[in-house]
Amino acid sequence: MSTLLARFFELPLFVQDLLKGLAVIAVVFPIASACSMAERKVSAWIQGRPGPNRTVVPWLGWIPVVGPVLQRLGIFQLMADGLKFLFKEEPVPRQVNRLYYVLAPAIAIIPAFTTVTVVPFGAYFDPQGKIIPLALSHVDVGILAVFAVASLGVYSLILAGWASNSKYPFLGGIRASAQLISYELSLTLAVVPVFLWINAPGTGASLSLERAVAFQSQPGFWGGAWFVFVMPVSALIFLIALFAETNRQPFDMPESESDLVGGFHTEYGAFKWALFFVAEYANMIVGSGVFILLFLGGWNPLPWVPLSALIGGLHHATGWAFWIHPAVVGLLSIAIFLGKILFLLFFFMWVRWTVPRFRYDQVMKLGWRTLLPLAVANLIAYAIGIAFIQG
């Protein structure tokens, strides 16, 4: 793997950037699209009814044994949805501001795909045994980059609501901006104790997500403990705020079909409509990845069991040098990280089909009168505790 990386970095910079961009699209776009089908399967399972299991693609569905199994799993529904949205007629309402109406779905996609570049998704060991994180871009202010770019996504909802020149989309856009402001403060305050803890006096200061995983990979009780156990209130605040930031039920005020028809996307259809929801699922993937890196040990398989211990155990048990090959370590770490992301995506969907939607006043009350004071109190308590422990 190190040889391949060395050859990759020998390529011209614009070629590297192009390949990284294509890699993001090739991985995140299919996963985000598949979440639409998974959402229906999860909802069907929770509600005790059949999910998508009728769609047949002739040249695949007729394969003996495999075809019927894939059909019953609903896999072909993903292909049918993609073709439907791609070729469906896209009428543009007469009253809209055409330029911004078309621009809004693209603006929704850009922040969601950009934040992926600074989120490490795995690691491998170099010949000296040092762990090297896998990320498209290694930046020392990773968490700030995620927050700064991800917060721009709300502009697409505001722009879609305003450009539609219709009252229901406009109200949805206003709700989106109010909800973002209300919960972004709590989201940011929730991660401050984590970086206060890992940036102890005498160590180099860093806001990178890789540093958070490295801190949870150390030996000892406190070194190997995931931050979800050390800072459970921070993890809870971050997770609740993440639901609000991604507009997931019970915080789906910007679309809220019960009182806004469809909210910001009421006047959209076909591929433009699909882009908004691909962006939503992409934001869920990135948000889940950040939560995993900060609170669930990143690519470490279990609390107090870092990746290096797992690789060493497999190597010792089997005697195969295969396990310590950089490519194998990298693929195993990616598999662990993706497994955690899939679990959190399932949790998002589980909550959607279990918890009823909040009213708008309840969303604002929870954000300003409950979550924000709790985040401030949590920060003060950990700041005093960390100063006492590390001082």
N, C-alpha and C positions, 0 to 999 in steps of 0.2 A: 504493500500500500504506500509506503514511504517513497518508493521509486516512481509510482504513478503520480503521486502528489508533486514530486520534484519535476517530472516532465510537464505536468499541468501548469506549474508556475513558470515554466520556461516559455509558455505561449505568450503572444502579445496580449496586452492588458484588455483590449476591446474584445478579443476572442474569449478570454477568461470570463469577462462580465457577461458576454452573450451566452456562454455555456451555463453559467450559474443561473441566469434568468430562465433559460429553458428548463433547467433542472427543477427550479421552483414551480414552474407551471406544470411540468410533467408529473410532479409528485402531489402537490397541494390541490390542483384543480380536480383530478380524478377522485381524490379522497373527499373533498368538499362536495363534489357532485354525488358521490355514493352516499353521503350522509342524508340526502333527501330520501333515498330509498330505505336506508336504515331507520330513519325516523318513522316511516310508515310501518315497518316491520316491528319496531319496538312498541309503537302505539297499539298495534294489533295484538301483540303478546300481552300487554298490560290490560287491554280491554276484553281479552278473551274472544277474539274474532280472527278470521283469516286475513293475512296481509296480502301484498301483491304476489300472486302465484299463477296468473293466467297468461301473461305475456310470453309469446313464443317467437323466436327468431328462427326462420325455417332452416337456414344453413347450419345452425348450431343446435336448435331445439330437437332436431331429429336424430342427433347422435345417440346411439344406443346407450342406455344406463346413465351416462353423464348428462345428456340433454334434459331428460325428465327431472333429474335431481336439481339441476340448476334452475329449471323452470319453477319447481316447487319452492325453492329458496327465494325466488323473485329476482334473481340476478339480471334477467333479461329486461326487467323494468327500467333499469338504469340506462341501457342502450336506447330503449324506446323513448324515455324522457328526453335524453340528449338530442335525438333526431327530431322529436316533436318541437322542442324549443328552438332548434336551429332553423327549421324550415317553416315554422308557423308564421302566418301573416302578421305583420307588425303595424297596425294602423296607428297614426299619430293624431291625437285629438286636435281639433282646429284651434282651441283657445290657448294651447300651451306655448311657452317660450321655447321654440324648437331647439336652439343651440344648447341651452342649459338643460333642457329636458333630456337630450341625447347624451350630454356630458355626465350627468349625475351617476348612471350605472358604472361608467368607467372609473370615476373618482372613487366609487365604493370599492372597486377591486384593487386599485393601486396600493393604498395603505396596508390592506390585508396581506398582499403578496410581498410588500417591501419588508415588513417586520420579520418575515421568516428568515431573512438573510442574517440577522444578528442573534438568532436563537440556536445555540448548539444542540445537536440531536444525537450525539454519540461520542465515542472516544476510542482511541487505540494506544498501544504502547510503542514508543520508539526503541531502538536497540539498547539504549541506556536504562530502559525500564520506566522512563518518565511518561506520564499519561498526556496524550495530545487530544484535546477536544476536536470534534468534527463540527465545523460551522462554515457557512459560506463567507462570512465576514467576521473577523475577530476584532471587536471593539471593546475598549476598557470602560465604556459607559453604556453597556448593553441594555440595562434596565431603563435608562433614560431615553435611549433610542427607541425602544419598544413603546414607551408611554408617549413620546413626542409624535411619532408617526401614526400610531394607532388612533390617537385622539383626532386626527384629521379626517377619519372615516365618517364622523358625524356630519361633515359638510356635505357629503353626498345626499344624506337624508334631508337635510335642510334645503339643499338645492332642488332635490326632486319634489319636495312639497311646495316650494315657492314656484318653480317653473311649471308645475301642473296647472297653476291658475285655477285651483278648485279648493273649496273650503276644507274638505276632509283631509286631503294630502297636506295642506298648509298647517292644519292643527297637528298632524302627525310629525311634521318637521319641527315645529315649536316644542312639542313634547320631547323629541329626541335630544334637542339642545339642552333643555332643562334637566333631563335625566342624566345626561353626560356630566354636566357641571356638578350635579348633586352627588354622584357616586365616584367621580374621578378623584376627588379629594380624599375620600376614605380609602380608595384603592392605593393611592400613593403613600398615605400614612401607614398603611398596613405593612409595606415592605421595608420601611425605614429601620425598624428593630432588627431585621435580618442583616442589613448591611452595617449597622452599628456593632452587631455581634461578630461578624467575620472580619471587620477592619479594626482589629485590636491595636492598642498603642504599640508602636515599634514595628508594625508591619506596613508594607506598601498599601496605600489606599486604593481601592478598586470598586467599581460598580458593575463589574462584569458578571454575567450569569454563570460563567464557567467557575468563577471563584466560589460562588455559593455551593455548587456541586462538590468542588474540591474540599470545602470545609466539612461537608457531610460525609466525606469518604475517609476521614482520619481514623486512626485507632483510638480505642477507649470509649467509655460510655457516652460522654458528651460529644466526642469527635464524630462518632458514627451515627448519632441520633439524628433522624430527619427533623427538620424544623417544624413539621406539623405536630410533633410531640413536644418540642421545646417551646414553640410559640403557637399554641392552638388558636388563640383569639385572633392573632394576625392572619392565620390561614383561613379562619372562618370569615373574617371581614373581607379578605381578598376574594374569596370564592363568591360571596354574596354580591360584592361589587362587580365581579366578572360577569355574573348573570345580567346585571343591569347594563353593563357596558356593551354586551353583545346583543342586547334587546331580546333576551330569551324569557319566555314565560317563567315566573309570574311578573316579569318586568317588560313585557312587550307592548308598552304604551304607544310607541310610535306607529304601530300598525293596528292593534286593538280592533279587530273586526266587529266586536259587539257594539261599539259606539262610533267608530270612524270608518266603517265599511272595509277599508284595507289600509287606511292611514297614508303614509308617504308614497306608497306604490299603487294607489288606487287606479291611477290613469295609465299604468304600465301593463304590458303584456308580452308574451313570447320571450325572446332571448333577453331583452332588457330587464324584464321581470326576473328571469332566472339569474342574471348577474348579481342582483341584490342579495339573493339567497346563497349563491356561491360565496359571496363576500362574507355573509353572516357565518357560514360554516367555517370559512377560512379563519375568521377572527376567533371562532371557538377553538380551532386547532391550535392557533398561536397562543391564545390565552391559556389553554390547557397545558401547552408546553412550558410556558413561563411558570405556571403554578407548580408543575412537576419539578422544574429546576430549582425553584425556591424552597418548596416545602416537602416534596416527595423524593428527594435524593437523586433526581435526574436519571441517569442511566444505571445507577446502582440497583441491584435486584431487590434487596431487602434492607430494612433498618439494621445497622451494625454489620452488614455484609456488603462491602464495596465490590465493585467490578473486579478489582485485582484479586480479591479473595475467591470470588467465583471462578475466575480463570485458573488460579493456582490450584483450587480444589479439583477442577475437572482434569487439569494436567496431571496432578498427583494420582488421582483415582484411576485414570486410563493409561497414563504413561505416554500419551501421544503428544508429540510436539505440535500437532495440528492445532491444538487449542490456543497456543501462544502466538500463532501467526497473526500479524497486524490486521490482515483482511478479515480473519475469523473473529477477532476481538471486536473490530469495528462493526461487523454485521450483527454480532450478538448484542452489543450495546445499543445499536439502532433498534433491534427487535424489542428489547426491554423498554426502551423509551416509547416506541410506537404502541406497545401493549398498554402502557399507562395512559397514553393519549386516548386510545380506544375505550378504555374503562371510563375516563372522564367524559368523553362524548356520550357514552351510554348514560352516565349520570345526568348530563344535561337533558337528554331526551326523557329519562325517567321522571325527572322533576316536572318537565313540561306537561306530561300526561297524568300527573298526580296532584300538583298544587294548583288551585284556582287562581286566576288572574287577579292581581291587586287593582284597586281603584287608583286613579291618578293621585288623589289626595293622600292615600295610604303610601304610595311610592315616595312622595315628597316627604311625608312625615318620617318614614323609615330612614330615608337618606340623611335628613338634616337633624332630626331630633333623637335618633337612636344610633345609627351607624357612625356618624361623624364624631359625636361625643365619645362613643366607645373607642374609636380609633385613636383619638387624642389621649384618652386615659391610658390606653394600652401602650402608646408610645412613651408617655411619661414614666409609666411603671417600669418598662424595659430599659429606658435610658438610665434610670436610677439604679436598677438591678445590675445592668452591664457595667456601669461605672464602678459599682461596689466590687463586682467580681474581678474585673480586669484592672482596676486601679491598684 
